[in-house]
């Protein structure tokens, strides 16, 4: 009987160690934030995770963990609880952004000695803080329309002051179609004959792009179009599905600040939101009960 008990005890101990649950018994609390302990094991693990991103050391890891406790606490205060499925989704997003599978990401973490829970804890805090910023901070951020108008006006150039009606001529296939595209371009006489001219070539499609303002186009393309007259066509560009050219069917000066303003609004809003979120966290931290052991 005693032998059997010892075997069961050894088996349970082995399972606990395999699950990585033996560490907390050996962990020492280094910081307590609003009653939540942060251990030396958590700090050491976070140091390893930060090392994958360029470093941060023990101080950086500790500060990050303190902030995350505060962020999760604030999320709970306003009624936000992050589910395991949300964390799963965030983990998948991280893997995709790194262009690897979930399994490969797990292997990379394991090879660097990073426990999966370490990254999951960080993702949970990130999701919680996103919710706080969205529900509490975002509503206090306002971008002045007068300021947007002034900034947008300062960004108007000769190249982005035109309104176009465009057709796309696409030679379907790889970059090897550039020769045919150049031949088409040399023979091009205007939008009215664009389709008829295309019948002399294989695997080419002519489609109406419709009306586009220069501010809706990539800067380099807008500059090239600005230098063309009606009836002109851009140089061949290799795109994902072949070789593309844009033909100018109509061109008129049009000082449209809409798209410029939208871009500035997003940039300014993001900058102001980040500043407001940083201040909000700073204020929360000033009120938090933080004790170092």
SELO-462547 format. One record per residue (C-alpha): residue number from 1; y, z, x. Coordinates in Angstrom, 1 decimal. Example, Ala and Ser with C-alpha at 12.3 -4.5 7.8 and 13.67 -1.06 7.14 Angstrom:
2
> 1, -4.5, 7.8, 12.3 .
> 2, -1.1, 7.1, 13.7 .
***
This chain:
293
> 1, 0.0, 0.0, 0.0 .
> 2, 2.4, 0.9, 2.8 .
> 3, 1.6, -2.3, 4.6 .
> 4, 2.4, -4.3, 1.4 .
> 5, 5.8, -2.6, 1.0 .
> 6, 6.6, -3.3, 4.6 .
> 7, 5.8, -7.0, 4.1 .
> 8, 7.9, -7.2, 1.0 .
> 9, 10.7, -5.5, 2.7 .
> 10, 10.5, -7.9, 5.7 .
> 11, 10.5, -10.8, 3.3 .
> 12, 13.6, -9.7, 1.4 .
> 13, 15.4, -9.0, 4.6 .
> 14, 14.5, -12.5, 5.8 .
> 15, 15.8, -14.1, 2.6 .
> 16, 19.0, -12.2, 2.8 .
> 17, 19.6, -13.2, 6.4 .
> 18, 18.8, -16.9, 5.5 .
> 19, 21.3, -16.7, 2.7 .
> 20, 24.0, -15.5, 5.1 .
> 21, 24.4, -12.2, 3.2 .
> 22, 23.7, -9.9, 6.2 .
> 23, 27.1, -10.4, 7.7 .
> 24, 29.2, -8.4, 5.2 .
> 25, 27.2, -5.2, 6.1 .
> 26, 28.4, -5.7, 9.7 .
> 27, 31.9, -6.9, 8.8 .
> 28, 35.0, -4.8, 9.5 .
> 29, 38.0, -4.9, 7.1 .
> 30, 41.0, -6.0, 9.1 .
> 31, 43.6, -6.5, 6.3 .
> 32, 43.8, -5.3, 2.7 .
> 33, 45.9, -7.4, 0.3 .
> 34, 46.6, -5.9, -3.2 .
> 35, 43.3, -4.1, -2.9 .
> 36, 41.3, -7.2, -1.7 .
> 37, 39.7, -6.7, 1.8 .
> 38, 39.8, -9.4, 4.4 .
> 39, 37.2, -8.9, 7.1 .
> 40, 36.8, -9.9, 10.7 .
> 41, 33.9, -12.2, 9.6 .
> 42, 36.2, -14.1, 7.2 .
> 43, 38.9, -14.4, 9.9 .
> 44, 36.4, -15.7, 12.5 .
> 45, 35.1, -18.2, 10.0 .
> 46, 38.6, -19.4, 9.1 .
> 47, 39.4, -19.8, 12.8 .
> 48, 36.4, -22.2, 13.1 .
> 49, 37.6, -24.1, 10.1 .
> 50, 41.1, -24.4, 11.4 .
> 51, 39.7, -25.6, 14.8 .
> 52, 38.5, -28.7, 13.0 .
> 53, 42.1, -29.4, 11.9 .
> 54, 43.7, -28.8, 15.3 .
> 55, 43.6, -25.0, 15.6 .
> 56, 45.6, -22.0, 14.4 .
> 57, 43.9, -19.1, 16.1 .
> 58, 43.2, -15.6, 14.8 .
> 59, 46.9, -15.1, 13.7 .
> 60, 47.1, -18.4, 11.8 .
> 61, 43.7, -17.7, 10.1 .
> 62, 44.7, -14.2, 9.1 .
> 63, 48.1, -15.3, 7.7 .
> 64, 46.4, -18.1, 5.7 .
> 65, 43.8, -15.7, 4.2 .
> 66, 46.6, -13.3, 3.2 .
> 67, 48.5, -16.0, 1.5 .
> 68, 45.4, -17.2, -0.3 .
> 69, 44.6, -13.8, -1.7 .
> 70, 48.2, -13.7, -3.1 .
> 71, 47.9, -17.2, -4.5 .
> 72, 44.6, -16.5, -6.3 .
> 73, 46.0, -13.2, -7.6 .
> 74, 49.1, -14.9, -9.0 .
> 75, 47.0, -17.6, -10.7 .
> 76, 44.9, -14.9, -12.4 .
> 77, 48.1, -13.2, -13.5 .
> 78, 49.2, -16.3, -15.4 .
> 79, 45.8, -16.8, -16.9 .
> 80, 44.3, -19.4, -14.5 .
> 81, 40.7, -19.0, -13.3 .
> 82, 39.2, -21.7, -11.1 .
> 83, 35.6, -22.6, -12.0 .
> 84, 32.8, -23.5, -9.6 .
> 85, 32.7, -27.0, -11.0 .
> 86, 36.4, -27.5, -10.1 .
> 87, 35.6, -26.4, -6.5 .
> 88, 32.7, -28.8, -6.4 .
> 89, 35.0, -31.6, -7.4 .
> 90, 37.5, -30.6, -4.8 .
> 91, 34.8, -30.6, -2.1 .
> 92, 33.7, -34.1, -3.2 .
> 93, 37.3, -35.2, -2.9 .
> 94, 37.6, -33.8, 0.7 .
> 95, 34.4, -35.7, 1.6 .
> 96, 35.6, -39.0, 0.2 .
> 97, 39.0, -38.6, 1.9 .
> 98, 37.1, -38.2, 5.2 .
> 99, 34.9, -41.2, 4.2 .
> 100, 31.7, -39.3, 4.4 .
> 101, 29.0, -38.1, 2.0 .
> 102, 29.0, -34.5, 0.8 .
> 103, 25.8, -33.9, 2.8 .
> 104, 27.4, -35.2, 6.0 .
> 105, 30.4, -33.0, 5.5 .
> 106, 28.1, -30.0, 5.1 .
> 107, 26.3, -31.0, 8.3 .
> 108, 29.6, -31.2, 10.2 .
> 109, 30.7, -27.8, 9.0 .
> 110, 27.3, -26.4, 9.9 .
> 111, 27.4, -27.9, 13.3 .
> 112, 30.7, -26.2, 13.9 .
> 113, 29.4, -22.9, 12.7 .
> 114, 31.5, -23.0, 9.5 .
> 115, 29.9, -21.4, 6.5 .
> 116, 30.2, -23.5, 3.3 .
> 117, 31.8, -20.6, 1.5 .
> 118, 34.7, -20.6, 3.9 .
> 119, 35.8, -24.0, 2.8 .
> 120, 35.0, -23.3, -0.8 .
> 121, 37.2, -20.2, -0.7 .
> 122, 40.0, -22.2, 0.7 .
> 123, 39.6, -24.9, -1.9 .
> 124, 39.7, -22.3, -4.7 .
> 125, 43.0, -20.9, -3.4 .
> 126, 44.4, -24.4, -3.1 .
> 127, 43.5, -25.3, -6.7 .
> 128, 44.8, -21.9, -7.9 .
> 129, 48.1, -22.5, -6.2 .
> 130, 48.4, -26.0, -7.6 .
> 131, 48.1, -24.5, -11.0 .
> 132, 50.7, -21.9, -10.3 .
> 133, 53.2, -24.5, -8.9 .
> 134, 52.5, -26.8, -11.9 .
> 135, 53.0, -24.1, -14.6 .
> 136, 55.6, -21.9, -13.1 .
> 137, 57.5, -23.5, -10.2 .
> 138, 57.7, -27.1, -11.4 .
> 139, 59.7, -26.3, -14.5 .
> 140, 62.5, -25.0, -12.4 .
> 141, 62.9, -28.1, -10.2 .
> 142, 65.5, -30.6, -11.4 .
> 143, 66.7, -33.7, -9.6 .
> 144, 70.3, -34.7, -10.2 .
> 145, 70.7, -38.2, -11.7 .
> 146, 74.1, -38.6, -10.1 .
> 147, 72.6, -37.8, -6.7 .
> 148, 69.8, -40.3, -7.4 .
> 149, 72.3, -43.0, -8.3 .
> 150, 74.2, -42.5, -5.0 .
> 151, 71.1, -42.5, -2.9 .
> 152, 69.7, -45.5, -4.6 .
> 153, 72.9, -47.5, -4.2 .
> 154, 72.9, -46.7, -0.5 .
> 155, 69.5, -48.3, -0.2 .
> 156, 70.4, -51.6, -1.8 .
> 157, 70.2, -54.5, 0.7 .
> 158, 70.4, -58.3, 0.5 .
> 159, 66.6, -58.5, 0.6 .
> 160, 66.0, -56.2, -2.4 .
> 161, 68.8, -57.5, -4.7 .
> 162, 66.8, -60.4, -6.2 .
> 163, 64.8, -60.9, -9.3 .
> 164, 61.9, -63.4, -9.2 .
> 165, 59.4, -65.3, -11.3 .
> 166, 56.4, -65.8, -9.0 .
> 167, 53.1, -67.6, -8.9 .
> 168, 50.3, -66.6, -6.5 .
> 169, 48.2, -69.2, -4.8 .
> 170, 44.9, -67.6, -3.6 .
> 171, 42.3, -69.2, -1.4 .
> 172, 39.3, -67.2, -2.2 .
> 173, 37.2, -66.1, 0.8 .
> 174, 37.9, -64.7, 4.3 .
> 175, 40.7, -65.3, 6.8 .
> 176, 39.1, -68.6, 7.7 .
> 177, 40.8, -70.2, 4.7 .
> 178, 44.2, -69.9, 6.4 .
> 179, 44.0, -73.5, 7.6 .
> 180, 43.6, -74.8, 4.1 .
> 181, 46.3, -72.5, 2.9 .
> 182, 48.7, -73.8, 5.5 .
> 183, 47.9, -77.4, 4.5 .
> 184, 48.6, -76.5, 0.9 .
> 185, 51.9, -74.9, 1.9 .
> 186, 53.0, -78.0, 3.8 .
> 187, 52.3, -80.2, 0.7 .
> 188, 53.8, -77.7, -1.8 .
> 189, 56.6, -79.2, -4.0 .
> 190, 57.3, -76.5, -6.4 .
> 191, 55.7, -74.4, -9.2 .
> 192, 55.4, -77.2, -11.7 .
> 193, 52.9, -79.1, -9.5 .
> 194, 51.2, -76.0, -8.1 .
> 195, 48.0, -76.2, -10.2 .
> 196, 47.7, -80.0, -9.8 .
> 197, 48.0, -79.6, -6.0 .
> 198, 45.3, -77.0, -6.0 .
> 199, 42.7, -79.4, -7.4 .
> 200, 42.6, -81.1, -4.0 .
> 201, 41.2, -77.9, -2.5 .
> 202, 38.1, -75.8, -3.1 .
> 203, 37.9, -72.2, -4.2 .
> 204, 41.6, -71.8, -4.9 .
> 205, 43.3, -70.1, -7.8 .
> 206, 46.9, -70.4, -9.1 .
> 207, 48.0, -67.5, -11.3 .
> 208, 51.2, -66.4, -12.9 .
> 209, 52.5, -63.2, -11.3 .
> 210, 55.4, -63.1, -13.7 .
> 211, 58.8, -61.4, -13.2 .
> 212, 59.1, -59.1, -10.2 .
> 213, 62.2, -57.4, -8.8 .
> 214, 62.3, -57.3, -5.0 .
> 215, 62.2, -53.5, -5.1 .
> 216, 58.7, -53.7, -6.6 .
> 217, 57.4, -55.7, -3.6 .
> 218, 56.5, -54.6, 0.0 .
> 219, 59.6, -54.6, 2.2 .
> 220, 58.3, -57.4, 4.5 .
> 221, 57.4, -59.6, 1.6 .
> 222, 60.8, -59.0, -0.1 .
> 223, 62.6, -60.0, 3.1 .
> 224, 60.5, -63.2, 3.3 .
> 225, 61.2, -64.1, -0.3 .
> 226, 64.9, -63.5, 0.1 .
> 227, 65.0, -66.2, 2.6 .
> 228, 63.3, -68.8, 0.3 .
> 229, 64.9, -71.0, -2.3 .
> 230, 63.4, -71.8, -5.7 .
> 231, 60.4, -74.1, -5.0 .
> 232, 59.6, -72.3, -1.7 .
> 233, 56.3, -70.6, -0.9 .
> 234, 55.6, -67.7, 1.5 .
> 235, 53.4, -67.9, 4.6 .
> 236, 49.7, -67.3, 4.1 .
> 237, 48.7, -63.6, 4.1 .
> 238, 45.2, -62.4, 4.5 .
> 239, 44.3, -60.0, 1.6 .
> 240, 41.1, -58.3, 0.5 .
> 241, 39.8, -61.3, -1.5 .
> 242, 41.1, -64.2, 0.5 .
> 243, 44.3, -65.8, 1.7 .
> 244, 47.4, -65.4, -0.5 .
> 245, 50.8, -67.1, -0.9 .
> 246, 53.6, -66.4, -3.4 .
> 247, 55.6, -69.3, -4.8 .
> 248, 59.2, -68.8, -6.0 .
> 249, 59.6, -70.3, -9.5 .
> 250, 62.9, -68.6, -10.3 .
> 251, 65.3, -66.5, -8.3 .
> 252, 68.4, -64.7, -9.4 .
> 253, 70.6, -61.9, -8.0 .
> 254, 69.9, -58.7, -9.8 .
> 255, 71.1, -55.3, -8.6 .
> 256, 68.4, -53.1, -10.2 .
> 257, 68.2, -49.6, -9.0 .
> 258, 65.3, -48.5, -11.4 .
> 259, 62.5, -48.8, -8.9 .
> 260, 64.5, -47.5, -6.0 .
> 261, 65.5, -44.5, -8.1 .
> 262, 61.9, -43.9, -9.1 .
> 263, 60.8, -43.7, -5.5 .
> 264, 63.7, -41.5, -4.5 .
> 265, 63.1, -39.2, -7.6 .
> 266, 59.5, -38.8, -6.5 .
> 267, 60.4, -38.1, -2.9 .
> 268, 63.2, -35.7, -3.8 .
> 269, 61.2, -34.0, -6.4 .
> 270, 58.3, -33.4, -4.0 .
> 271, 60.7, -32.0, -1.4 .
> 272, 62.4, -29.7, -3.8 .
> 273, 59.1, -28.6, -5.3 .
> 274, 57.7, -27.8, -1.9 .
> 275, 60.7, -25.7, -1.0 .
> 276, 60.6, -23.9, -4.4 .
> 277, 56.9, -23.3, -4.0 .
> 278, 57.3, -21.9, -0.5 .
> 279, 60.1, -19.6, -1.7 .
> 280, 58.0, -18.4, -4.6 .
> 281, 55.1, -17.6, -2.3 .
> 282, 57.5, -15.8, 0.1 .
> 283, 58.8, -13.6, -2.8 .
> 284, 55.2, -12.8, -3.9 .
> 285, 54.3, -11.9, -0.4 .
> 286, 57.3, -9.6, -0.1 .
> 287, 56.1, -7.7, -3.2 .
> 288, 52.4, -7.6, -2.2 .
> 289, 50.7, -4.5, -0.8 .
> 290, 49.5, -5.5, 2.6 .
> 291, 47.9, -3.1, 5.0 .
> 292, 46.5, -3.8, 8.4 .
> 293, 43.6, -1.8, 9.9 .
***
